[in-house]
């Protein structure tokens, strides 16, 4: 299913976290937190300014991003869990 977010919204696929800690301990599923990293799948056209001009988006499809723990709305597309969030919920792009 094709999905394109509107305005300044971004469709994000979460990146799974590591199964082990740096010390080698295995983290059980019950103790894992949802990751706050993801890959941008698609972006909207950008918000409109008061004068009607489009404000360009700072992220693009394929960017690896860091976002707030409680950011976005969870949805399921083609059997994959995704997030839709506003661009302002994104804290930064991971290089």
C-alpha positions, 0 to 999 in steps of 0.5 A, a space after each residue: 500500500 502506498 502512503 504519503 504523509 500530508 503537510 509536515 508529517 513523516 512516516 518512520 520505520 523503527 530500527 530494532 535495538 541490540 539484543 545484547 548490552 556492551 558487556 555481553 548480557 542478553 536483554 529479554 524482550 520484556 525488558 526492552 524499550 521501544 527504540 527511539 531511532 528510525 528510518 524515514 520512509 516518506 515525508 509530506 510536502 512541508 507545512 505552509 507559512 502564513 503567506 501560503 509558501 511551503 516550508 521545506 522539510 529538513 529530513 528526506 526518505 532514507 535518513 536515520 533519525 532520533 526522535 522522542 520516546 513518546 513521539 508519533 502515532 503507531 500504525 500498521 502498513 503492509 504488516 509493518 509497524 510504523 510511526 507517523 509524526 510531525 517533523 518537529 518531533 524529530 530531534 536530529 539526523 544520525 550520520 
